[in-house]
Amino acid sequence: MGRGRSWGEKIDLMKRKDAFRKLRVICQRLDEVDPEQLFVVPLRLYLLGSLLTDKPDPSDVDLLFEFRDRPDLDPGDIVHRLSYGKPLPHEQAVKHLRRGMKMIRVEFLLEDSVEEWLQTHFFLPDTPVRLVWEPGLDWRQVVDEIESHPAPWDPALEKRHKYLQETVKQIIQERGTEVAREWLRKQPDHKLINV
């Protein structure tokens, strides 16, 4: 998710209160969406990562955005955008949702289930994910509950997960998926992640 960081690179942190403020702004924007402005039809927004825990200073807000293309989407427009390196509709939608805010990472849930997405992105099978927005959902109550009753943060597990995830991605880039799978199978806790 996003640009990888080098070991020892300084990571900016934000206060939990600010992270929840940003999450609320995005949910509010989804509630007030103008279909002509958003470019896609939003279906669901999921929260994952450290904001679900009592980690004092999260490095970002990790979101998974499920949407479908607008019915009036012109396939020729997509080809044009791809040909000329212009943002695709879902990328424009995310730009609109996080307008004016930094440290928000949004991934796209296209045709996979949440579980399949987690698996293909090398997350632990029991990674907590919470639905925080969908049409008609009282997202304020959901976000308030997450903020007031976070899960315990396990720094060692988080560090191990990030190490596995970053290493697998690097191996895939350099040597391919099969080599990454083989490396992961040799790890003592490889059964934690499905590839």
Protein Blocks (a to p, Z undefined) as FASTA:
>chain_A
ZZdddehiacddddfklmmmmmmmmmmmmmmpcfklnopacfbdcdedjklpmcfbacbd
cddddddddfklcfklmmmmmmnopacfklmmmmmmmgoiahiacdddfkbcfklmmmmn
opafklccddfbdehiafklmmmmmmmmccdddfklmmmmmmmmmmmmmmmmmnojklmm
mmmmmpmklmmpcZZ
